[in-house]
């Protein structure tokens, strides 16, 4: 995969993660489970940002 397609895939994954975090923040019913899932999604999003930064610096 070239750099442009990797960045496009990261963009799509980022949109999905942001949508999941918005659902967990505003739509989930059980607050304990949703908070844990929100933290996991946030950690995945930060890892994705680090990966994007790594790709851009290549």
Backbone as CSV, one residue per row, in Angstrom:
resi,resn,N_x,N_y,N_z,CA_x,CA_y,CA_z,C_x,C_y,C_z
1,UNK,0.838,-1.187,0.000,0.000,0.000,0.000,0.880,1.246,0.000
2,UNK,0.476,2.206,-0.784,1.244,3.442,-0.790,0.752,4.389,0.311
3,UNK,1.439,5.494,0.419,1.185,6.443,1.510,-0.227,7.031,1.444
4,UNK,-0.674,7.348,0.224,-1.980,7.982,0.068,-3.118,7.033,0.463
5,UNK,-3.019,5.775,0.086,-4.078,4.827,0.437,-4.080,4.519,1.934
6,UNK,-2.897,4.505,2.566,-2.841,4.304,4.018,-3.500,5.463,4.748
7,UNK,-3.254,6.687,4.279,-3.879,7.849,4.913,-5.390,7.855,4.699
8,UNK,-5.843,7.412,3.534,-7.279,7.313,3.282,-7.946,6.300,4.193
9,UNK,-7.294,5.160,4.378,-7.822,4.142,5.279,-7.839,4.645,6.719
10,UNK,-6.807,5.364,7.124,-6.766,5.939,8.475,-7.876,6.964,8.669
11,UNK,-8.190,7.717,7.618,-9.276,8.691,7.697,-10.609,7.993,7.952
12,UNK,-10.854,6.902,7.230,-12.104,6.159,7.398,-12.187,5.556,8.794
13,UNK,-11.089,4.965,9.264,-11.067,4.386,10.610,-11.278,5.475,11.659
14,UNK,-10.699,6.655,11.445,-10.882,7.770,12.372,-12.329,8.214,12.456
15,UNK,-13.007,8.283,11.319,-14.424,8.658,11.309,-15.257,7.624,12.062
16,UNK,-14.949,6.341,11.864,-15.678,5.280,12.569,-15.445,5.383,14.076
17,UNK,-14.198,5.628,14.486,-13.902,5.753,15.916,-14.595,6.965,16.532
18,UNK,-14.615,8.079,15.819,-15.293,9.272,16.327,-16.794,9.016,16.452
19,UNK,-17.375,8.317,15.479,-18.799,7.983,15.558,-19.088,7.064,16.736
20,UNK,-18.212,6.087,16.962,-18.396,5.176,18.095,-18.282,5.924,19.415
21,UNK,-17.321,6.851,19.504,-17.175,7.621,20.740,-18.385,8.517,20.975
22,UNK,-18.927,9.110,19.905,-20.114,9.953,20.054,-21.309,9.127,20.515
23,UNK,-21.470,7.923,19.965,-22.568,7.056,20.412,-22.395,6.680,21.880
24,UNK,-21.183,6.308,22.256,-20.951,5.905,23.642,-21.144,7.071,24.603
25,UNK,-20.836,8.271,24.146,-20.963,9.437,25.010,-22.417,9.874,25.167
26,UNK,-23.182,9.832,24.074,-24.529,10.397,24.110,-25.660,9.376,24.056
27,UNK,-25.410,8.164,23.556,-26.518,7.252,23.332,-26.518,5.985,24.149
28,UNK,-25.431,5.636,24.770,-25.366,4.363,25.491,-26.156,4.445,26.792
29,UNK,-26.719,3.322,27.198,-27.579,3.292,28.377,-26.813,3.006,29.665
30,UNK,-25.929,2.034,29.652,-25.188,1.669,30.859,-23.918,2.506,30.945
31,UNK,-23.843,3.354,31.951,-22.745,4.317,32.012,-21.408,3.661,32.337
32,UNK,-21.406,2.592,33.133,-20.149,1.944,33.491,-19.476,1.292,32.303
33,UNK,-20.249,0.547,31.536,-19.696,-0.114,30.352,-19.339,0.904,29.279
34,UNK,-20.172,1.925,29.122,-19.904,2.897,28.068,-18.670,3.732,28.383
35,UNK,-18.411,4.001,29.659,-17.222,4.765,30.014,-15.961,3.964,29.716
36,UNK,-15.974,2.682,30.050,-14.828,1.834,29.738,-14.608,1.712,28.245
37,UNK,-15.687,1.535,27.498,-15.579,1.442,26.041,-15.120,2.764,25.441
38,UNK,-15.568,3.865,26.027,-15.147,5.181,25.552,-13.652,5.384,25.760
39,UNK,-13.133,4.926,26.893,-11.695,5.023,27.137,-10.904,4.166,26.156
40,UNK,-11.408,2.977,25.852,-10.734,2.110,24.881,-10.754,2.741,23.494
41,UNK,-11.890,3.307,23.087,-11.978,3.975,21.780,-11.055,5.184,21.727
42,UNK,-10.967,5.922,22.823,-10.058,7.070,22.872,-8.608,6.653,22.749
43,UNK,-8.247,5.547,23.392,-6.876,5.045,23.279,-6.578,4.589,21.854
44,UNK,-7.540,3.932,21.216,-7.358,3.519,19.818,-7.223,4.732,18.907
45,UNK,-7.991,5.781,19.190,-7.908,6.994,18.379,-6.543,7.662,18.528
46,UNK,-6.014,7.695,19.747,-4.682,8.268,19.946,-3.608,7.436,19.256
47,UNK,-3.756,6.118,19.285,-2.813,5.255,18.568,-2.905,5.493,17.064
48,UNK,-4.124,5.717,16.568,-4.300,6.016,15.150,-3.635,7.337,14.780
49,UNK,-3.755,8.345,15.638,-3.095,9.624,15.372,-1.577,9.478,15.348
50,UNK,-1.041,8.659,16.238,0.403,8.415,16.238,0.824,7.705,14.958
51,UNK,0.011,6.766,14.484,0.319,6.051,13.241,0.266,6.999,12.045
52,UNK,-0.717,7.897,12.025,-0.807,8.879,10.936,0.420,9.777,10.934
53,UNK,0.849,10.204,12.117,2.039,11.041,12.217,3.265,10.292,11.703
54,UNK,3.354,9.004,11.998,4.471,8.181,11.527,4.451,8.069,10.003
55,UNK,3.261,7.877,9.433,3.140,7.767,7.979,3.530,9.080,7.310
56,UNK,3.082,10.195,7.866,3.369,11.493,7.255,4.857,11.830,7.289
57,UNK,5.570,11.308,8.283,6.999,11.609,8.393,7.868,10.713,7.528
58,UNK,7.295,9.698,6.888,8.083,8.812,6.026,8.464,9.487,4.730
